[in-house]
Amino acid sequence: MKRKIRVLEILHGLAPAGTEAFVLNTVDHLDKDKYEVSYLIAVDRRQYHQDEVESKGHTVYMTNDLDGKVKLLKHFIKMYKYLRKYGPFDVCHTHMDFFNGLNLMIAFFSGVKLRVSHSHNSGKIEDNKVVRYYRMIMRLFINTFANVKLGCSDDANLFLYGEKYFSETKVIYNGIDLSKFFVDKRDRGLNFITVGRMVRQKNCLFIVEIMAELKKMHPEVKLRWVGDGDEREKIEQRIEELRVESNIDLLGVRKDIPILLKEANYFLMPSLFEGLPFALVEAQASALPCFISDTVPQQANSGLCMSIPLSSTAQEWAEKIADYIEGRTLEMQLNQNAIAKFDIKSSSKVIANIYADV
């Protein structure tokens, strides 16, 4: 019997977030008789998805958080030891953005033949000189030690690998099980939903401000907010300041997102930057009209996205959304061919073919 191809997926953690969802979905659709998948995560505490992952027979190796130079060094030392002790691995596939290069350097010196870097973000925020210099150095490591360069969109690939190496990259769409999100019929209403971590990238306080402006036009408007994060306290404070407590429900982390999407009427995502957001794909698969910032890559649009300039005020966002709700702008339609690109069966097959090339 032919030996299984041994794959190590490297992530920050196994939290309820888009990158993790993409990796877990992909691994679930790989041929179990052909691939043996393990995980290495940069944390030292149990994770949200860890029980699920281990119950499916996958091994999880833990290093530590990367906050500080000492912990960063410990991460790479532990990773090297794991690769030497539990290897050989045929493939290392790392999903940690600018840390990918250093992870793959360790993989290279551990004899891993196929070293895959994956970009999941576009990061279009103005950076200072120190950050730009850091990214330049990290890109050098990535482009030196990765022999496969992937990303969720063209923007994400350009961001992580740079213009010089862009031609060497490949886009892998964030795959989902489309059947889970099919909606036959939904009730009419003004029920919005947003799904994502409560972090700066998601422009959290601006979401509250948009809802406050929408309330002035439609007092009955509601928002269900799925997710958690370090900006939750600021969000709660802003909700109180703008007196929208009765309009916004903070649901925390949930596992019933397909159901929640089916119960909503509209999706909101005014992010500062995105790679190719998993939640946005799921929302469109659920036939939800989506109001998104113009920083979200157009590759994510399957026909149900209204792109609004990030520079617009919360009032301007609310006015554009109200125009759509009240029928003053053309109705958006789902492009079935476009959404089909995000079928997990297609994206996992592409990944499997990459892994098989060792």
Buried (B, 14 or more C-beta within 10 A) or exposed (E): EEEBBBBBBBBBBBBBBBBBBBBBBBBBBBEEEEBBBBBBBBBEEEBBBBEBBBEEEBBBBBBBBBEEEEBBEBBBEBBBBBBEEBBEBBBBBBBBBBBBBBBBBBBBEBEBBBBBBBBBBBBBEEEEEEEEEEBEEBBEBBBEBBBBBBBBBBBBBBBBBBEEBBEEBEBBBBBBBBEBBEBEEBEEEBBBBBBBBBBBBBBBBBBBBBBBBBBEBBEEBBBBBBBBBEBBEBBBEBBEEBEBEEBBEBBEBBEEBBEBBBBBBBBBBBBBBBBBBBBBBBBBBBBBBBBBBEBBBEBBBBBBBBBBEBEBEBBBBBBBBBEBBEEEEEEBEBBEEBBBBBBBEBBBBBBBEBBBEE
